[in-house]
Amino acid sequence: MGQTDSQFKAFIRFVLDALKEAIAETDEKKRNEKFKKILENLQKTLED
């Protein structure tokens, strides 16, 4: 079953918010952990 345009846009909003939060992180270790989590979540989404 595919996504509607609204569902896809909501997904993109979640990704954008996560990326903005990671970019705003000043601690390099925490920032890298946030980026790693984003990548893991995206990979899981592809596998579902």
HTML snippet that shows the backbone in 3Dmol.js (N, CA, C, O; Angstrom):
<script src="https://3Dmol.org/build/3Dmol-min.js"></script>
<div id="view" style="width:600px;height:400px;position:relative"></div>
<script>
const pdb = `
ATOM      1  N   MET A   1       0.849  -1.174   0.000  1.00  0.00           N
ATOM      2  CA  MET A   1       0.000   0.000   0.000  1.00  0.00           C
ATOM      3  C   MET A   1       0.895   1.238   0.000  1.00  0.00           C
ATOM      4  O   MET A   1       1.828   1.322   0.798  1.00  0.00           O
ATOM      5  N   GLY A   2       0.626   2.181  -0.869  1.00  0.00           N
ATOM      6  CA  GLY A   2       1.434   3.385  -0.996  1.00  0.00           C
ATOM      7  C   GLY A   2       0.995   4.488  -0.052  1.00  0.00           C
ATOM      8  O   GLY A   2      -0.020   4.388   0.636  1.00  0.00           O
ATOM      9  N   GLN A   3       1.782   5.525  -0.045  1.00  0.00           N
ATOM     10  CA  GLN A   3       1.487   6.678   0.796  1.00  0.00           C
ATOM     11  C   GLN A   3       0.719   7.712  -0.007  1.00  0.00           C
ATOM     12  O   GLN A   3       0.852   7.809  -1.227  1.00  0.00           O
ATOM     13  N   THR A   4      -0.085   8.477   0.705  1.00  0.00           N
ATOM     14  CA  THR A   4      -0.711   9.629   0.072  1.00  0.00           C
ATOM     15  C   THR A   4       0.306  10.771   0.070  1.00  0.00           C
ATOM     16  O   THR A   4       1.325  10.714   0.757  1.00  0.00           O
ATOM     17  N   ASP A   5       0.014  11.781  -0.695  1.00  0.00           N
ATOM     18  CA  ASP A   5       0.893  12.952  -0.716  1.00  0.00           C
ATOM     19  C   ASP A   5       1.030  13.558   0.677  1.00  0.00           C
ATOM     20  O   ASP A   5       2.123  13.966   1.072  1.00  0.00           O
ATOM     21  N   SER A   6      -0.068  13.617   1.421  1.00  0.00           N
ATOM     22  CA  SER A   6      -0.037  14.193   2.768  1.00  0.00           C
ATOM     23  C   SER A   6       0.843  13.371   3.703  1.00  0.00           C
ATOM     24  O   SER A   6       1.585  13.933   4.508  1.00  0.00           O
ATOM     25  N   GLN A   7       0.766  12.049   3.602  1.00  0.00           N
ATOM     26  CA  GLN A   7       1.594  11.188   4.440  1.00  0.00           C
ATOM     27  C   GLN A   7       3.068  11.358   4.095  1.00  0.00           C
ATOM     28  O   GLN A   7       3.918  11.403   4.984  1.00  0.00           O
ATOM     29  N   PHE A   8       3.365  11.451   2.810  1.00  0.00           N
ATOM     30  CA  PHE A   8       4.750  11.632   2.390  1.00  0.00           C
ATOM     31  C   PHE A   8       5.299  12.969   2.881  1.00  0.00           C
ATOM     32  O   PHE A   8       6.436  13.044   3.347  1.00  0.00           O
ATOM     33  N   LYS A   9       4.495  14.015   2.778  1.00  0.00           N
ATOM     34  CA  LYS A   9       4.929  15.330   3.251  1.00  0.00           C
ATOM     35  C   LYS A   9       5.164  15.327   4.755  1.00  0.00           C
ATOM     36  O   LYS A   9       6.098  15.968   5.238  1.00  0.00           O
ATOM     37  N   ALA A  10       4.330  14.617   5.494  1.00  0.00           N
ATOM     38  CA  ALA A  10       4.520  14.516   6.943  1.00  0.00           C
ATOM     39  C   ALA A  10       5.835  13.801   7.254  1.00  0.00           C
ATOM     40  O   ALA A  10       6.570  14.207   8.155  1.00  0.00           O
ATOM     41  N   PHE A  11       6.127  12.745   6.511  1.00  0.00           N
ATOM     42  CA  PHE A  11       7.386  12.020   6.682  1.00  0.00           C
ATOM     43  C   PHE A  11       8.576  12.949   6.428  1.00  0.00           C
ATOM     44  O   PHE A  11       9.538  12.957   7.195  1.00  0.00           O
ATOM     45  N   ILE A  12       8.505  13.721   5.362  1.00  0.00           N
ATOM     46  CA  ILE A  12       9.585  14.660   5.029  1.00  0.00           C
ATOM     47  C   ILE A  12       9.745  15.699   6.143  1.00  0.00           C
ATOM     48  O   ILE A  12      10.870  16.067   6.481  1.00  0.00           O
ATOM     49  N   ARG A  13       8.631  16.177   6.719  1.00  0.00           N
ATOM     50  CA  ARG A  13       8.708  17.136   7.821  1.00  0.00           C
ATOM     51  C   ARG A  13       9.457  16.548   9.013  1.00  0.00           C
ATOM     52  O   ARG A  13      10.276  17.225   9.634  1.00  0.00           O
ATOM     53  N   PHE A  14       9.168  15.264   9.334  1.00  0.00           N
ATOM     54  CA  PHE A  14       9.868  14.604  10.440  1.00  0.00           C
ATOM     55  C   PHE A  14      11.370  14.526  10.155  1.00  0.00           C
ATOM     56  O   PHE A  14      12.185  14.772  11.044  1.00  0.00           O
ATOM     57  N   VAL A  15      11.728  14.188   8.929  1.00  0.00           N
ATOM     58  CA  VAL A  15      13.141  14.086   8.568  1.00  0.00           C
ATOM     59  C   VAL A  15      13.806  15.465   8.649  1.00  0.00           C
ATOM     60  O   VAL A  15      14.900  15.595   9.199  1.00  0.00           O
ATOM     61  N   LEU A  16      13.162  16.471   8.114  1.00  0.00           N
ATOM     62  CA  LEU A  16      13.718  17.824   8.164  1.00  0.00           C
ATOM     63  C   LEU A  16      13.913  18.291   9.603  1.00  0.00           C
ATOM     64  O   LEU A  16      14.953  18.861   9.932  1.00  0.00           O
ATOM     65  N   ASP A  17      12.924  18.056  10.460  1.00  0.00           N
ATOM     66  CA  ASP A  17      13.048  18.453  11.858  1.00  0.00           C
ATOM     67  C   ASP A  17      14.220  17.739  12.533  1.00  0.00           C
ATOM     68  O   ASP A  17      14.977  18.355  13.284  1.00  0.00           O
ATOM     69  N   ALA A  18      14.367  16.451  12.267  1.00  0.00           N
ATOM     70  CA  ALA A  18      15.467  15.684  12.853  1.00  0.00           C
ATOM     71  C   ALA A  18      16.816  16.214  12.370  1.00  0.00           C
ATOM     72  O   ALA A  18      17.757  16.332  13.155  1.00  0.00           O
ATOM     73  N   LEU A  19      16.908  16.532  11.076  1.00  0.00           N
ATOM     74  CA  LEU A  19      18.158  17.067  10.533  1.00  0.00           C
ATOM     75  C   LEU A  19      18.484  18.437  11.116  1.00  0.00           C
ATOM     76  O   LEU A  19      19.634  18.710  11.459  1.00  0.00           O
ATOM     77  N   LYS A  20      17.474  19.299  11.228  1.00  0.00           N
ATOM     78  CA  LYS A  20      17.692  20.628  11.814  1.00  0.00           C
ATOM     79  C   LYS A  20      18.157  20.518  13.262  1.00  0.00           C
ATOM     80  O   LYS A  20      19.036  21.259  13.701  1.00  0.00           O
ATOM     81  N   GLU A  21      17.554  19.583  13.997  1.00  0.00           N
ATOM     82  CA  GLU A  21      17.952  19.377  15.391  1.00  0.00           C
ATOM     83  C   GLU A  21      19.402  18.890  15.474  1.00  0.00           C
ATOM     84  O   GLU A  21      20.158  19.324  16.343  1.00  0.00           O
ATOM     85  N   ALA A  22      19.777  18.001  14.578  1.00  0.00           N
ATOM     86  CA  ALA A  22      21.150  17.495  14.575  1.00  0.00           C
ATOM     87  C   ALA A  22      22.140  18.606  14.215  1.00  0.00           C
ATOM     88  O   ALA A  22      23.201  18.716  14.828  1.00  0.00           O
ATOM     89  N   ILE A  23      21.801  19.404  13.248  1.00  0.00           N
ATOM     90  CA  ILE A  23      22.681  20.500  12.836  1.00  0.00           C
ATOM     91  C   ILE A  23      22.858  21.512  13.962  1.00  0.00           C
ATOM     92  O   ILE A  23      23.943  22.067  14.133  1.00  0.00           O
ATOM     93  N   ALA A  24      21.803  21.753  14.727  1.00  0.00           N
ATOM     94  CA  ALA A  24      21.855  22.737  15.808  1.00  0.00           C
ATOM     95  C   ALA A  24      22.647  22.243  17.022  1.00  0.00           C
ATOM     96  O   ALA A  24      23.034  23.042  17.875  1.00  0.00           O
ATOM     97  N   GLU A  25      22.886  20.951  17.103  1.00  0.00           N
ATOM     98  CA  GLU A  25      23.630  20.383  18.238  1.00  0.00           C
ATOM     99  C   GLU A  25      25.070  20.889  18.229  1.00  0.00           C
ATOM    100  O   GLU A  25      25.766  20.781  17.219  1.00  0.00           O
ATOM    101  N   THR A  26      25.503  21.430  19.336  1.00  0.00           N
ATOM    102  CA  THR A  26      26.860  21.994  19.402  1.00  0.00           C
ATOM    103  C   THR A  26      27.913  20.957  19.780  1.00  0.00           C
ATOM    104  O   THR A  26      29.081  21.094  19.418  1.00  0.00           O
ATOM    105  N   ASP A  27      27.507  19.936  20.498  1.00  0.00           N
ATOM    106  CA  ASP A  27      28.443  18.883  20.888  1.00  0.00           C
ATOM    107  C   ASP A  27      28.624  17.915  19.708  1.00  0.00           C
ATOM    108  O   ASP A  27      27.667  17.287  19.253  1.00  0.00           O
ATOM    109  N   GLU A  28      29.856  17.810  19.229  1.00  0.00           N
ATOM    110  CA  GLU A  28      30.119  17.012  18.034  1.00  0.00           C
ATOM    111  C   GLU A  28      29.717  15.545  18.204  1.00  0.00           C
ATOM    112  O   GLU A  28      29.160  14.941  17.288  1.00  0.00           O
ATOM    113  N   LYS A  29      29.996  14.983  19.364  1.00  0.00           N
ATOM    114  CA  LYS A  29      29.654  13.579  19.604  1.00  0.00           C
ATOM    115  C   LYS A  29      28.136  13.382  19.561  1.00  0.00           C
ATOM    116  O   LYS A  29      27.647  12.443  18.933  1.00  0.00           O
ATOM    117  N   LYS A  30      27.399  14.264  20.225  1.00  0.00           N
ATOM    118  CA  LYS A  30      25.931  14.167  20.221  1.00  0.00           C
ATOM    119  C   LYS A  30      25.378  14.381  18.815  1.00  0.00           C
ATOM    120  O   LYS A  30      24.438  13.705  18.396  1.00  0.00           O
ATOM    121  N   ARG A  31      25.976  15.336  18.088  1.00  0.00           N
ATOM    122  CA  ARG A  31      25.527  15.610  16.715  1.00  0.00           C
ATOM    123  C   ARG A  31      25.707  14.371  15.849  1.00  0.00           C
ATOM    124  O   ARG A  31      24.806  13.994  15.100  1.00  0.00           O
ATOM    125  N   ASN A  32      26.874  13.739  15.952  1.00  0.00           N
ATOM    126  CA  ASN A  32      27.124  12.530  15.167  1.00  0.00           C
ATOM    127  C   ASN A  32      26.167  11.411  15.537  1.00  0.00           C
ATOM    128  O   ASN A  32      25.719  10.664  14.667  1.00  0.00           O
ATOM    129  N   GLU A  33      25.846  11.287  16.828  1.00  0.00           N
ATOM    130  CA  GLU A  33      24.883  10.278  17.272  1.00  0.00           C
ATOM    131  C   GLU A  33      23.498  10.540  16.688  1.00  0.00           C
ATOM    132  O   GLU A  33      22.792   9.610  16.299  1.00  0.00           O
ATOM    133  N   LYS A  34      23.115  11.818  16.631  1.00  0.00           N
ATOM    134  CA  LYS A  34      21.810  12.170  16.059  1.00  0.00           C
ATOM    135  C   LYS A  34      21.767  11.848  14.569  1.00  0.00           C
ATOM    136  O   LYS A  34      20.774  11.315  14.073  1.00  0.00           O
ATOM    137  N   PHE A  35      22.847  12.171  13.855  1.00  0.00           N
ATOM    138  CA  PHE A  35      22.890  11.846  12.427  1.00  0.00           C
ATOM    139  C   PHE A  35      22.846  10.331  12.212  1.00  0.00           C
ATOM    140  O   PHE A  35      22.177   9.847  11.299  1.00  0.00           O
ATOM    141  N   LYS A  36      23.558   9.593  13.053  1.00  0.00           N
ATOM    142  CA  LYS A  36      23.553   8.138  12.948  1.00  0.00           C
ATOM    143  C   LYS A  36      22.142   7.595  13.166  1.00  0.00           C
ATOM    144  O   LYS A  36      21.708   6.694  12.448  1.00  0.00           O
ATOM    145  N   LYS A  37      21.425   8.134  14.150  1.00  0.00           N
ATOM    146  CA  LYS A  37      20.051   7.698  14.426  1.00  0.00           C
ATOM    147  C   LYS A  37      19.138   8.001  13.237  1.00  0.00           C
ATOM    148  O   LYS A  37      18.299   7.179  12.868  1.00  0.00           O
ATOM    149  N   ILE A  38      19.303   9.168  12.648  1.00  0.00           N
ATOM    150  CA  ILE A  38      18.497   9.532  11.473  1.00  0.00           C
ATOM    151  C   ILE A  38      18.751   8.527  10.348  1.00  0.00           C
ATOM    152  O   ILE A  38      17.811   8.041   9.721  1.00  0.00           O
ATOM    153  N   LEU A  39      20.018   8.221  10.099  1.00  0.00           N
ATOM    154  CA  LEU A  39      20.360   7.260   9.053  1.00  0.00           C
ATOM    155  C   LEU A  39      19.771   5.884   9.339  1.00  0.00           C
ATOM    156  O   LEU A  39      19.257   5.224   8.436  1.00  0.00           O
ATOM    157  N   GLU A  40      19.844   5.454  10.589  1.00  0.00           N
ATOM    158  CA  GLU A  40      19.284   4.153  10.961  1.00  0.00           C
ATOM    159  C   GLU A  40      17.772   4.128  10.741  1.00  0.00           C
ATOM    160  O   GLU A  40      17.230   3.148  10.231  1.00  0.00           O
ATOM    161  N   ASN A  41      17.103   5.196  11.124  1.00  0.00           N
ATOM    162  CA  ASN A  41      15.644   5.272  10.950  1.00  0.00           C
ATOM    163  C   ASN A  41      15.265   5.261   9.474  1.00  0.00           C
ATOM    164  O   ASN A  41      14.291   4.615   9.087  1.00  0.00           O
ATOM    165  N   LEU A  42      16.024   5.970   8.655  1.00  0.00           N
ATOM    166  CA  LEU A  42      15.743   5.966   7.221  1.00  0.00           C
ATOM    167  C   LEU A  42      15.946   4.568   6.625  1.00  0.00           C
ATOM    168  O   LEU A  42      15.159   4.119   5.792  1.00  0.00           O
ATOM    169  N   GLN A  43      17.004   3.893   7.061  1.00  0.00           N
ATOM    170  CA  GLN A  43      17.262   2.532   6.572  1.00  0.00           C
ATOM    171  C   GLN A  43      16.134   1.600   6.974  1.00  0.00           C
ATOM    172  O   GLN A  43      15.684   0.792   6.162  1.00  0.00           O
ATOM    173  N   LYS A  44      15.667   1.698   8.217  1.00  0.00           N
ATOM    174  CA  LYS A  44      14.563   0.860   8.687  1.00  0.00           C
ATOM    175  C   LYS A  44      13.298   1.126   7.875  1.00  0.00           C
ATOM    176  O   LYS A  44      12.540   0.207   7.566  1.00  0.00           O
ATOM    177  N   THR A  45      13.082   2.395   7.533  1.00  0.00           N
ATOM    178  CA  THR A  45      11.913   2.746   6.730  1.00  0.00           C
ATOM    179  C   THR A  45      11.974   2.077   5.365  1.00  0.00           C
ATOM    180  O   THR A  45      10.956   1.601   4.861  1.00  0.00           O
ATOM    181  N   LEU A  46      13.149   2.036   4.769  1.00  0.00           N
ATOM    182  CA  LEU A  46      13.292   1.390   3.474  1.00  0.00           C
ATOM    183  C   LEU A  46      13.061  -0.110   3.557  1.00  0.00           C
ATOM    184  O   LEU A  46      12.556  -0.717   2.611  1.00  0.00           O
ATOM    185  N   GLU A  47      13.429  -0.713   4.685  1.00  0.00           N
ATOM    186  CA  GLU A  47      13.313  -2.154   4.840  1.00  0.00           C
ATOM    187  C   GLU A  47      11.899  -2.609   5.194  1.00  0.00           C
ATOM    188  O   GLU A  47      11.562  -3.779   5.008  1.00  0.00           O
ATOM    189  N   ASP A  48      11.070  -1.701   5.701  1.00  0.00           N
ATOM    190  CA  ASP A  48       9.697  -2.058   6.081  1.00  0.00           C
ATOM    191  C   ASP A  48       8.812  -2.328   4.889  1.00  0.00           C
ATOM    192  O   ASP A  48       7.632  -2.639   5.054  1.00  0.00           O
TER     193      ASP A  48
END
`;
const viewer = $3Dmol.createViewer("view");
viewer.addModel(pdb, "pdb");
viewer.setStyle({}, {cartoon: {color: "spectrum"}});
viewer.zoomTo();
viewer.render();
</script>
